Amino acid sequence: MTTSTLLKFHYKYHPSHVLWLSLFIVSLILQINWVDNWRFDRTLIEQGQVWLLFSGHIVHLSWSHWALNMASLAIVATFFSKHASVKQWLLVILFSACMISAGLWWWLTDIRYYVGLSGVLHGLFLYGALREIRFYPISGYVLTTVLIAKLSWEFQYGALPGSEELAGGRVLTEAHLLGAIGGISVWLVESLINGRKYVFRKKAGS
């Protein structure tokens, strides 16, 4: 194998790449000039601007915060896309976002503003890691363990050292936990449904 062969990048299209690219473009456009208009703002939501419950996930505190989350999104797109369909990934995004928004609204009532995709990303990462177990058990279990360890650290001690400096402000670790619960919940429901389908097929074949 030659050096030129090793350096070749073989891009393999997956339908979910359109989803990731769309999320990237929308987030970039809003980050340029509309962060304050689209962030989670409790006062404005109380006045009827309910879409801010969801749009706050795609705007960011700073450009460094945005770049950090987009890099994480690129990792999800590169390593996990093939493990699920577009509908499945979209469901994880929506459910994780709903979990975070509900938590912000009813649990974290002292939070007046919120921005960032990191909570949803934790849902995507955990869902992807759990799906990875089916195809690559060793890496899947390792990734799942690392992610759970990270969440456990944050639950006990707060944000990881240096993360708030990178983001340019407070890191809301509760959002990470809520997003992760969203991703795990989708995986659990899918596993239960698939398990029941397997049982029915087995009975039908017996």
Secondary structure, DSSP 8 states (H G I E B T S, - for coil): --HHHHH-------THHHHHHHHHHHHHHHHHH-HHHHSEEHHHHHTT-TTHHHHTTS--SSHHHHHHHHHHHHHHHHHTGGGS-HHHHHHHHHHHHHHHHHIIIII-TT--EE--SHHHHHHHHHHHHHHHHHH-HHHHHHHHHHHHHHHHHHHHH-S-TTHHHHHTS---HHHHHHHHHHHHHHHHHHHHHHHHHHHHHHHHH-
